[in-house]
Amino acid sequence: MSELRKRGLVTAVICSDPFLKLGKNQARVFGVPDLPLIMIPHPLGGLALDGVKQRAGVATPQVVNLIEEHIQ
C-alpha cells in the first residue's frame, strides 16, 4: 500500500477502531504518514453478512470522499 501511495495513486487502509494507532504508526514507518485510514467499527472478523454490510456502509462514504478529493 505504501509503495502505491508513494507512486501517487489514491490509496487508503480500512481500519477498525482499536487498530487506529497501529495504522498511523505503520503508515509513518513505511514513509507515508498522510496515508488515509478508512475507519470502521470493530470487529470485522466473525460477523454475519449483515454486519459486514453495515461496516461496508460506514466505509463507502469515506472512500467516495477520498476519491472526490483527489479528482478535483
KOLGU-4560 file (N, C-alpha, C; in nm, 3 decimals, padded with zeros to 5 digits):
<recs>
<n_xx: 00.082 n_yy: -00.119 n_zz: 00.000 ca_xx: 00.000 ca_yy: 00.000 ca_zz: 00.000 c_xx: 00.087 c_yy: 00.125 c_zz: 00.000 mol: A seq: 1 type: MET>
<n_xx: 00.191 n_yy: 00.124 n_zz: 00.080 ca_xx: 00.275 ca_yy: 00.243 ca_zz: 00.089 c_xx: 00.343 c_yy: 00.273 c_zz: -00.044 mol: A seq: 2 type: SER>
<n_xx: 00.385 n_yy: 00.169 n_zz: -00.116 ca_xx: 00.450 ca_yy: 00.191 ca_zz: -00.245 c_xx: 00.353 c_yy: 00.250 c_zz: -00.346 mol: A seq: 3 type: GLU>
<n_xx: 00.228 n_yy: 00.207 n_zz: -00.344 ca_xx: 00.127 ca_yy: 00.264 ca_zz: -00.434 c_xx: 00.106 c_yy: 00.411 c_zz: -00.402 mol: A seq: 4 type: LEU>
<n_xx: 00.098 n_yy: 00.443 n_zz: -00.275 ca_xx: 00.080 ca_yy: 00.581 ca_zz: -00.231 c_xx: 00.198 c_yy: 00.668 c_zz: -00.274 mol: A seq: 5 type: ARG>
<n_xx: 00.318 n_yy: 00.615 n_zz: -00.259 ca_xx: 00.438 ca_yy: 00.689 ca_zz: -00.298 c_xx: 00.441 c_yy: 00.715 c_zz: -00.449 mol: A seq: 6 type: LYS>
<n_xx: 00.375 n_yy: 00.629 n_zz: -00.525 ca_xx: 00.369 ca_yy: 00.647 ca_zz: -00.671 c_xx: 00.257 c_yy: 00.741 c_zz: -00.713 mol: A seq: 7 type: ARG>
<n_xx: 00.186 n_yy: 00.796 n_zz: -00.616 ca_xx: 00.083 ca_yy: 00.896 ca_zz: -00.646 c_xx: -00.057 c_yy: 00.841 c_zz: -00.666 mol: A seq: 8 type: GLY>
<n_xx: -00.077 n_yy: 00.713 n_zz: -00.640 ca_xx: -00.211 ca_yy: 00.655 ca_zz: -00.654 c_xx: -00.295 c_yy: 00.686 c_zz: -00.530 mol: A seq: 9 type: LEU>
<n_xx: -00.424 n_yy: 00.700 n_zz: -00.551 ca_xx: -00.515 ca_yy: 00.720 ca_zz: -00.439 c_xx: -00.526 c_yy: 00.587 c_zz: -00.364 mol: A seq: 10 type: VAL>
<n_xx: -00.484 n_yy: 00.587 n_zz: -00.241 ca_xx: -00.486 ca_yy: 00.465 ca_zz: -00.160 c_xx: -00.534 c_yy: 00.497 c_zz: -00.020 mol: A seq: 11 type: THR>
<n_xx: -00.579 n_yy: 00.394 n_zz: 00.049 ca_xx: -00.620 ca_yy: 00.406 ca_zz: 00.188 c_xx: -00.617 c_yy: 00.267 c_zz: 00.249 mol: A seq: 12 type: ALA>
<n_xx: -00.623 n_yy: 00.263 n_zz: 00.379 ca_xx: -00.632 ca_yy: 00.137 ca_zz: 00.452 c_xx: -00.761 c_yy: 00.139 c_zz: 00.532 mol: A seq: 13 type: VAL>
<n_xx: -00.836 n_yy: 00.030 n_zz: 00.526 ca_xx: -00.956 ca_yy: 00.017 ca_zz: 00.608 c_xx: -00.912 c_yy: -00.038 c_zz: 00.742 mol: A seq: 14 type: ILE>
<n_xx: -00.952 n_yy: 00.030 n_zz: 00.847 ca_xx: -00.900 ca_yy: 00.004 ca_zz: 00.980 c_xx: -01.015 c_yy: 00.011 c_zz: 01.081 mol: A seq: 15 type: CYS>
<n_xx: -01.022 n_yy: -00.086 n_zz: 01.172 ca_xx: -01.122 ca_yy: -00.076 ca_zz: 01.278 c_xx: -01.064 c_yy: 00.001 c_zz: 01.396 mol: A seq: 16 type: SER>
<n_xx: -01.152 n_yy: 00.053 n_zz: 01.478 ca_xx: -01.117 ca_yy: 00.146 ca_zz: 01.585 c_xx: -00.994 c_yy: 00.107 c_zz: 01.669 mol: A seq: 17 type: ASP>
<n_xx: -00.984 n_yy: -00.017 n_zz: 01.719 ca_xx: -00.870 ca_yy: -00.049 ca_zz: 01.804 c_xx: -00.735 c_yy: -00.046 c_zz: 01.733 mol: A seq: 18 type: PRO>
<n_xx: -00.736 n_yy: -00.046 n_zz: 01.601 ca_xx: -00.611 ca_yy: -00.051 ca_zz: 01.525 c_xx: -00.571 c_yy: 00.085 c_zz: 01.468 mol: A seq: 19 type: PHE>
<n_xx: -00.639 n_yy: 00.191 n_zz: 01.509 ca_xx: -00.609 ca_yy: 00.325 ca_zz: 01.459 c_xx: -00.464 c_yy: 00.366 c_zz: 01.489 mol: A seq: 20 type: LEU>
<n_xx: -00.422 n_yy: 00.353 n_zz: 01.611 ca_xx: -00.286 ca_yy: 00.392 ca_zz: 01.649 c_xx: -00.183 c_yy: 00.309 c_zz: 01.572 mol: A seq: 21 type: LYS>
<n_xx: -00.205 n_yy: 00.179 n_zz: 01.561 ca_xx: -00.114 ca_yy: 00.092 ca_zz: 01.486 c_xx: -00.110 c_yy: 00.133 c_zz: 01.339 mol: A seq: 22 type: LEU>
<n_xx: -00.225 n_yy: 00.162 n_zz: 01.281 ca_xx: -00.230 ca_yy: 00.203 ca_zz: 01.141 c_xx: -00.152 c_yy: 00.331 c_zz: 01.117 mol: A seq: 23 type: GLY>
<n_xx: -00.167 n_yy: 00.428 n_zz: 01.205 ca_xx: -00.094 ca_yy: 00.555 ca_zz: 01.192 c_xx: 00.056 c_yy: 00.533 c_zz: 01.206 mol: A seq: 24 type: LYS>
<n_xx: 00.094 n_yy: 00.449 n_zz: 01.303 ca_xx: 00.237 ca_yy: 00.422 ca_zz: 01.323 c_xx: 00.297 c_yy: 00.349 c_zz: 01.204 mol: A seq: 25 type: ASN>
<n_xx: 00.227 n_yy: 00.251 n_zz: 01.152 ca_xx: 00.277 ca_yy: 00.175 ca_zz: 01.037 c_xx: 00.289 c_yy: 00.265 c_zz: 00.914 mol: A seq: 26 type: GLN>
<n_xx: 00.192 n_yy: 00.352 n_zz: 00.894 ca_xx: 00.199 ca_yy: 00.444 ca_zz: 00.781 c_xx: 00.324 c_yy: 00.532 c_zz: 00.792 mol: A seq: 27 type: ALA>
<n_xx: 00.350 n_yy: 00.581 n_zz: 00.911 ca_xx: 00.469 ca_yy: 00.664 ca_zz: 00.934 c_xx: 00.596 c_yy: 00.583 c_zz: 00.909 mol: A seq: 28 type: ARG>
<n_xx: 00.604 n_yy: 00.462 n_zz: 00.963 ca_xx: 00.722 ca_yy: 00.378 ca_zz: 00.948 c_xx: 00.750 c_yy: 00.348 c_zz: 00.800 mol: A seq: 29 type: VAL>
<n_xx: 00.644 n_yy: 00.329 n_zz: 00.722 ca_xx: 00.661 ca_yy: 00.297 ca_zz: 00.581 c_xx: 00.671 c_yy: 00.421 c_zz: 00.493 mol: A seq: 30 type: PHE>
<n_xx: 00.680 n_yy: 00.538 n_zz: 00.555 ca_xx: 00.710 ca_yy: 00.660 ca_zz: 00.481 c_xx: 00.590 c_yy: 00.729 c_zz: 00.418 mol: A seq: 31 type: GLY>
<n_xx: 00.471 n_yy: 00.697 n_zz: 00.464 ca_xx: 00.350 ca_yy: 00.762 ca_zz: 00.411 c_xx: 00.261 c_yy: 00.807 c_zz: 00.528 mol: A seq: 32 type: VAL>
<n_xx: 00.309 n_yy: 00.903 n_zz: 00.607 ca_xx: 00.233 ca_yy: 00.943 ca_zz: 00.725 c_xx: 00.098 c_yy: 01.004 c_zz: 00.692 mol: A seq: 33 type: PRO>
<n_xx: 00.077 n_yy: 01.045 n_zz: 00.567 ca_xx: -00.051 ca_yy: 01.102 ca_zz: 00.527 c_xx: -00.146 c_yy: 00.997 c_zz: 00.469 mol: A seq: 34 type: ASP>
<n_xx: -00.112 n_yy: 00.869 n_zz: 00.481 ca_xx: -00.198 ca_yy: 00.763 ca_zz: 00.430 c_xx: -00.334 c_yy: 00.768 c_zz: 00.498 mol: A seq: 35 type: LEU>
<n_xx: -00.443 n_yy: 00.783 n_zz: 00.422 ca_xx: -00.574 ca_yy: 00.788 ca_zz: 00.485 c_xx: -00.613 c_yy: 00.653 c_zz: 00.546 mol: A seq: 36 type: PRO>
<n_xx: -00.675 n_yy: 00.659 n_zz: 00.661 ca_xx: -00.729 ca_yy: 00.540 ca_zz: 00.726 c_xx: -00.881 c_yy: 00.550 c_zz: 00.722 mol: A seq: 37 type: LEU>
<n_xx: -00.942 n_yy: 00.454 n_zz: 00.657 ca_xx: -01.088 ca_yy: 00.447 ca_zz: 00.648 c_xx: -01.134 c_yy: 00.371 c_zz: 00.772 mol: A seq: 38 type: ILE>
<n_xx: -01.205 n_yy: 00.440 n_zz: 00.861 ca_xx: -01.241 ca_yy: 00.382 ca_zz: 00.989 c_xx: -01.376 c_yy: 00.311 c_zz: 00.984 mol: A seq: 39 type: MET>
<n_xx: -01.377 n_yy: 00.189 n_zz: 01.038 ca_xx: -01.500 ca_yy: 00.112 ca_zz: 01.054 c_xx: -01.508 c_yy: 00.064 c_zz: 01.199 mol: A seq: 40 type: ILE>
<n_xx: -01.628 n_yy: 00.032 n_zz: 01.246 ca_xx: -01.641 ca_yy: -00.021 ca_zz: 01.382 c_xx: -01.576 c_yy: -00.160 c_zz: 01.394 mol: A seq: 41 type: PRO>
<n_xx: -01.528 n_yy: -00.188 n_zz: 01.510 ca_xx: -01.469 ca_yy: -00.318 ca_zz: 01.542 c_xx: -01.578 c_yy: -00.408 c_zz: 01.599 mol: A seq: 42 type: HIS>
<n_xx: -01.579 n_yy: -00.535 n_zz: 01.577 ca_xx: -01.487 ca_yy: -00.614 ca_zz: 01.497 c_xx: -01.539 c_yy: -00.632 c_zz: 01.354 mol: A seq: 43 type: PRO>
<n_xx: -01.454 n_yy: -00.688 n_zz: 01.270 ca_xx: -01.498 ca_yy: -00.729 ca_zz: 01.137 c_xx: -01.501 c_yy: -00.881 c_zz: 01.129 mol: A seq: 44 type: LEU>
<n_xx: -01.402 n_yy: -00.945 n_zz: 01.185 ca_xx: -01.396 ca_yy: -01.091 ca_zz: 01.183 c_xx: -01.510 c_yy: -01.154 c_zz: 01.260 mol: A seq: 45 type: GLY>
<n_xx: -01.562 n_yy: -01.261 n_zz: 01.206 ca_xx: -01.667 ca_yy: -01.337 ca_zz: 01.274 c_xx: -01.806 c_yy: -01.280 c_zz: 01.260 mol: A seq: 46 type: GLY>
<n_xx: -01.822 n_yy: -01.174 n_zz: 01.180 ca_xx: -01.954 ca_yy: -01.114 ca_zz: 01.163 c_xx: -02.038 c_yy: -01.189 c_zz: 01.061 mol: A seq: 47 type: LEU>
<n_xx: -02.167 n_yy: -01.186 n_zz: 01.081 ca_xx: -02.260 ca_yy: -01.235 ca_zz: 00.980 c_xx: -02.262 c_yy: -01.134 c_zz: 00.865 mol: A seq: 48 type: ALA>
<n_xx: -02.317 n_yy: -01.173 n_zz: 00.753 ca_xx: -02.318 ca_yy: -01.090 ca_zz: 00.634 c_xx: -02.379 c_yy: -00.952 c_zz: 00.660 mol: A seq: 49 type: LEU>
<n_xx: -02.484 n_yy: -00.945 n_zz: 00.741 ca_xx: -02.546 ca_yy: -00.815 ca_zz: 00.770 c_xx: -02.447 c_yy: -00.721 c_zz: 00.842 mol: A seq: 50 type: ASP>
<n_xx: -02.366 n_yy: -00.774 n_zz: 00.930 ca_xx: -02.267 ca_yy: -00.693 ca_zz: 00.999 c_xx: -02.158 c_yy: -00.643 c_zz: 00.905 mol: A seq: 51 type: GLY>
<n_xx: -02.119 n_yy: -00.728 n_zz: 00.812 ca_xx: -02.019 ca_yy: -00.688 ca_zz: 00.712 c_xx: -02.078 c_yy: -00.578 c_zz: 00.622 mol: A seq: 52 type: VAL>
<n_xx: -02.203 n_yy: -00.593 n_zz: 00.582 ca_xx: -02.270 ca_yy: -00.492 ca_zz: 00.500 c_xx: -02.278 c_yy: -00.359 c_zz: 00.575 mol: A seq: 53 type: LYS>
<n_xx: -02.304 n_yy: -00.365 n_zz: 00.704 ca_xx: -02.311 ca_yy: -00.242 ca_zz: 00.785 c_xx: -02.176 c_yy: -00.171 c_zz: 00.785 mol: A seq: 54 type: GLN>
<n_xx: -02.069 n_yy: -00.246 n_zz: 00.801 ca_xx: -01.937 ca_yy: -00.184 ca_zz: 00.801 c_xx: -01.900 c_yy: -00.130 c_zz: 00.664 mol: A seq: 55 type: ARG>
<n_xx: -01.941 n_yy: -00.201 n_zz: 00.560 ca_xx: -01.920 ca_yy: -00.150 ca_zz: 00.424 c_xx: -01.996 c_yy: -00.019 c_zz: 00.405 mol: A seq: 56 type: ALA>
<n_xx: -02.114 n_yy: -00.010 n_zz: 00.464 ca_xx: -02.191 ca_yy: 00.114 ca_zz: 00.457 c_xx: -02.123 c_yy: 00.230 c_zz: 00.527 mol: A seq: 57 type: GLY>
<n_xx: -02.046 n_yy: 00.200 n_zz: 00.630 ca_xx: -01.969 ca_yy: 00.303 ca_zz: 00.701 c_xx: -01.847 c_yy: 00.343 c_zz: 00.618 mol: A seq: 58 type: VAL>
<n_xx: -01.782 n_yy: 00.246 n_zz: 00.555 ca_xx: -01.659 ca_yy: 00.273 ca_zz: 00.480 c_xx: -01.686 c_yy: 00.342 c_zz: 00.347 mol: A seq: 59 type: ALA>
<n_xx: -01.795 n_yy: 00.307 n_zz: 00.280 ca_xx: -01.819 ca_yy: 00.355 ca_zz: 00.144 c_xx: -01.818 c_yy: 00.508 c_zz: 00.132 mol: A seq: 60 type: THR>
<n_xx: -01.889 n_yy: 00.582 n_zz: 00.216 ca_xx: -01.884 ca_yy: 00.729 ca_zz: 00.202 c_xx: -01.743 c_yy: 00.785 c_zz: 00.223 mol: A seq: 61 type: PRO>
<n_xx: -01.665 n_yy: 00.722 n_zz: 00.309 ca_xx: -01.528 ca_yy: 00.769 ca_zz: 00.331 c_xx: -01.443 c_yy: 00.746 c_zz: 00.207 mol: A seq: 62 type: GLN>
<n_xx: -01.462 n_yy: 00.633 n_zz: 00.141 ca_xx: -01.388 ca_yy: 00.604 ca_zz: 00.018 c_xx: -01.429 c_yy: 00.701 c_zz: -00.091 mol: A seq: 63 type: VAL>
<n_xx: -01.559 n_yy: 00.726 n_zz: -00.105 ca_xx: -01.607 ca_yy: 00.820 ca_zz: -00.206 c_xx: -01.549 c_yy: 00.959 c_zz: -00.181 mol: A seq: 64 type: VAL>
<n_xx: -01.548 n_yy: 01.005 n_zz: -00.056 ca_xx: -01.491 ca_yy: 01.135 ca_zz: -00.023 c_xx: -01.343 c_yy: 01.142 c_zz: -00.059 mol: A seq: 65 type: ASN>
<n_xx: -01.271 n_yy: 01.037 n_zz: -00.031 ca_xx: -01.128 ca_yy: 01.033 ca_zz: -00.063 c_xx: -01.107 c_yy: 01.045 c_zz: -00.214 mol: A seq: 66 type: LEU>
<n_xx: -01.184 n_yy: 00.973 n_zz: -00.292 ca_xx: -01.173 ca_yy: 00.979 ca_zz: -00.438 c_xx: -01.209 c_yy: 01.117 c_zz: -00.489 mol: A seq: 67 type: ILE>
<n_xx: -01.318 n_yy: 01.172 n_zz: -00.436 ca_xx: -01.361 ca_yy: 01.305 ca_zz: -00.481 c_xx: -01.256 c_yy: 01.412 c_zz: -00.452 mol: A seq: 68 type: GLU>
<n_xx: -01.189 n_yy: 01.400 n_zz: -00.337 ca_xx: -01.084 ca_yy: 01.497 ca_zz: -00.302 c_xx: -00.970 c_yy: 01.494 c_zz: -00.402 mol: A seq: 69 type: GLU>
<n_xx: -00.943 n_yy: 01.379 n_zz: -00.459 ca_xx: -00.828 ca_yy: 01.363 ca_zz: -00.547 c_xx: -00.860 c_yy: 01.390 c_zz: -00.694 mol: A seq: 70 type: HIS>
<n_xx: -00.988 n_yy: 01.400 n_zz: -00.729 ca_xx: -01.020 ca_yy: 01.425 ca_zz: -00.869 c_xx: -01.053 c_yy: 01.572 c_zz: -00.893 mol: A seq: 71 type: ILE>
<n_xx: -01.058 n_yy: 01.650 n_zz: -00.789 ca_xx: -01.091 ca_yy: 01.792 ca_zz: -00.804 c_xx: -00.968 c_yy: 01.873 c_zz: -00.833 mol: A seq: 72 type: GLN>
</recs>
